[in-house]
């Protein structure tokens, strides 16, 4: 059905289609439990405890699709192991000027420069407070554009206080390329006090939540090592790799066409190789001491399986969902289960890191 609908959707501006999809997800929320039973495989082979909750399968939704949490109930019906909303900031902000979302259809890629458009942490908290999801809900938090980096800790802490009581885990986002100066917070001298500050805010919650950190694919191996070591030192609960990239390698577009699209983060199939490399590098550095969630360029079950075998315990998808349609999460889970069975793995955990 999606193959029939997609050409029509792709006639619309990308952001218009995005908002239409989120509207449909919200309207389908009452049917989500039934749809989930149909789409998602029921197998103990894929189930695991991760980030404070039980993921029925390792296929998570990456932050960026449901920016304010209003569509989480409907999206859970697609069979995701977990839903991550955001990025949410302390202050409401409209994001960057439009147009700011572009499809590179031939390359199965997306370029966005949204700039953390969201209603602010208080409103987002109100949106998710009523959800009773069949899977864990994560809250991805970032720095408000109006906040100086020197005041970033307090900004993130405000989001923790508002959103923390209503999600199952939190994610620090310092890796989006679309907020000026944000990636500077990935430098260890800035990142450690930020992590410590967020952890202090989490400890003040009535029910403290696990904390993950999302990193960029554009870091050097030395930077990745430093962040992995810091994650262990700070006793984070997971690393998520990777965010979108500022690189444009892997696109079949001409240089003129690429320049015409402008700045922004690239996601989708062109990110596959780099995301796989970062996953493997971090997995080797972490040595199994910290869960690793792999994101970027994942469009089929073979790629999910490859990331698992390279040390990821779960994956997240977003761009592939745009091109393959809402049946993708359930299909990935079913096919991954078949791959594990084919290779004699009794459980997902037995396959994690076997290719390292």
N, C-alpha and C positions, 0 to 999 in steps of 0.2 A: 504493500500500500504506500509506504513512504517513497518508493521509487517513482510512483505515479505523482505524488504530491510535490516532491522535491523540485522539479523544474519550475513549478509555479512559485514556490517559496523563493527560489533563486532569482526570480524576476523582480522581487522586492528588494529594496535596500537592505543590507545585511542586518543593521540594527532594528529595522522594522520587523523583519522576520524573527529576530531574537525575541522581541517583546511579544510577538504573536505566539511564539512557542511557550513562553512563560505563562501567558494567559491561558492557553490550553491546559498546561500542567496544573494551574490553580483550579480550573474548572473540573478537571478529572480527579481531583483529590478524593472525593467520596468513593470513587471506584478503585482507588489505588490498591487496597488489600486484595481485591479480586484479580486485578491485572498482575500484581506481583506474584500471586500463586501460579498464574498461567505462564509468566515469562521466566521466572527464576527457578533453577534446578534445586531440588531438595536433596542434598547430599552432605553427610558429615565430613567428607573428604576436604571440602573447601572452607569449613568453618574454623574461625580462630578468634582468640581474644587479642584485641589490639586497641591501643589508646583508650582504655577504660571501658570498652564495650565489646560485644560479640558481633563480628562481621560474618554474616552467613556465607559470603564469598569475598574474594580479594579485589573485586572491581569497585572502586570508589569513584564518586563524582568529584572532579577537581573544582576548586573555587573559581568563580568568574562567570559561571552560567546563571546561577541564582544569586544575584548580588545582594538581595535584601531579605532572603529567607521566606518570602511569601509563597514560593512554588515548591518548597521542600517536600510537603506532603504528597503532592502529585508525582514529583520526580522519584520518590521512594518506591512508587509502584512499578517503575521500570526494572526493578531487580537489583539495584545497587547494593553493595555490601555496606556502604556508608555514604552520606551526603555531606559535602562541605560547602557552606555558604560564604558569601563575601566576595571581595574583601570589604570589611566593615571598618569605618574610621570613627573616631570620637565625635567629630563634627560632620553634619550633613554637608555634602558637596555634590555639585552637578557633574563633575568630571570635565574632561577636555572638550573643546568645541567639536561639533559634528561637521562632516562625517568622520567617524573614528573607528569603524569596524569594516574590514574588507576581506573578501574571499579571493583566494587564488585557487580556483576550482580544479584546474588541470593538475596542480601540485598537492591537492587535498590539504590546503594550508589556510590559516587565518592570520591576519595582521590586525592587532587592536591597539588603540591608544586611549582607552576609556578614561584612565586616570582616577580609578577608585570612585566612580559615581555610585553613591549610596545614600540612604536617608539618615545616616548617623546611628550610633550604637544604641541609643535609647529606643528609637523607632524600630530598628531591626530586632531588638530584644522583644518588643511587644509583638512583632510579627511571628516569632518562633515560640513564644511562651505557651501558646495553645497547642502546638504540635505534639502528637503522640506517634512518633515514627516507629516503624518496624525495624529500623536500623540506626546505628549511631549517627549523630549530627555533630559536625565540626563547625567551628566558627573561626574563619580566617580574618585576622585583624592587621591593619596597617596604619601608617602615620597620616594624619590629616595634612592636606597640602598647605594650609595656613600655619601649620606648626613648624617652628624651626627645629632642626635636628637636635639642638641643645636641649630642647624641651620634649623630645620624643618619648622618653620614658613615661612621663605623666600622661601623655596622649594615649599611649597603649594601655596604661593602667586604667584609664577611664573606660575604655572599651571592655577590658576584662571585667570590671565591676558591673557593667550593664549587661553584657552578653553572657558572661561566665555561668550564671545560674541556670541558663536555659539551653546550654549545649553540653555535649558529652566530652568534647576536647577542644582545645584552642590551638591556633597556628599563628606564629609570628611571621608576617610577610615583610621582608626587607629586600625583596628581590625583583619586584616589578620595575620595568624600565620606564613606566609612564608617570611617575611622580618625581619631580625634580629633587635630586639629592638623596632619594630613598636608598639607593644601592650603596651609598657611602656608609650606611649603617651596617653593612656586611663586614666592614673592617673590624678586626678583633677588638681593638681598643674601644670601639663604639658598641660593638655587638654584645660583649660580655656584660657591661652594666645594663644594657637593655634587657637581656635575658633575665638577669638577676632581679631587675625591677618588675618585670612581668610576673616572675615566679613569686615575688613578695605579694603582689596584688592577688594572685591566685590563692595563696595561703590564707588570705583574709576572707575568701568565700566560705559560706557555710558548708559547701561540698566542693572542695578543691578538685580541679580537673587536670587531666594530663596535658602536656604542652609539647608541641612540635615546632620545628623551624623549617621554613621553605627557602631553598637556595636557588641561585641563578645558574644557568648552564654556561655562562660566559666567564666563570672564574677559572683561574689557573689551577693546576693540580696542587701547587703549594698552598693556595688559598683554601682549596677544598680540604686539604689535610688539616690546616689550622682550624677550620670550622668544625670538622669531625672531632678533633681533639677537644675543642671547646664544648661541643655538645656532650661529650662524655664527662668532662670536668664539671659541667653545670647540671649533669644528670637529667638531661632532656629525655622525653619519652619517645621521640622519633625524629628522624630527618625526612623531609620531603624534597625529592630532586626529580625534575627541575621546574622552574618557572619558564616563561617565554624567553626567547633570545632576541638580542638586538642585531644578530648576524642575519645575513640574507642568503647564505649559501644553501644550495639545494633547490632554489627556485628556477623554473624554466623561463620566467619573465625576462624581458630585455632590461638592460640597465635603466633605460628611460622609463619603462613601466614601473620598475621598482622605485625609482626616485619619485614618480608620480604618486605612489601610495603614501609616501612620507614616513615619518618616524612611527615607532610602535613595536610591540613585542610580537614576534613570529611564533606560531604554534602549529601543530599538525605534523604531517609526514616528514617535512624537511628537518625536523628536530630529532627524528628517531635515532640516528647514529650518535649524536652528541649526548642525548639523554641516556642512551645505553652505556656510553663511555663513563659518564659521571656516576651512574648507578654502580657500575663495576668498581670504579676507583674508590668511591665512598665505602662500598661493602668491604673491600679489602682493608681499608683503613680502620673501619669500625670493628672488624673481626667478630661479628655476631653479637657485639655487646649492646647494640641499639637497633631497634627496628628501623627499616628503611622502606619508604614508599616511593615508587618510581612513577614519574609523570613525563609525558612528552612523546608525541608521535606513535602512540599505541592505537592500532586500528584493527588488529585481529588477534586471535587466541595464540597464534605462534609467537607473536611479540610479547604478549603477557607472559607466556611460558618462559621465553628467553630472559625477561627481567627477573622472574622468580629464580631461575637457575643462576642468575648473576648476583643474587643476594637480596633482592627485594622480597618483602613479605606480602606486599600488596601493591596495586597500581591505582592510578587515577586517570580518568579520561575526560575530555571535553570536546576538542575540535573534531575528533572522529565521529562523535555523536551527531554533529551537524551534517556530515556527509553520509553517514550510514543509517541514521535514523534511530528512533527510540527503542527499537528491538535490540540494539547493540549490547547493552550490559548483560542481559539474560543470555544472549547468544555466546558472548565471550566466556561467561561462567560455565555454560554447558560444554562448550568445546574444550575449555581448560580442564574440566573434570575428565573428559575423554582422553586428553593427552597424558594426564597423570596416571590414569588407569592403564593406558597403553604401555607406559614405561615402568609399571610396577610400583608406583608410589602409593602407599596406603593413605597418606595424608599430604596435604599441601606443604606442611612444614618439612617433610622429608626431602623435598626438592629444592628448598631454599639454599642457594649458594653452591649447588653441586658442580657448577662449571667454573668456580673460582680456582 
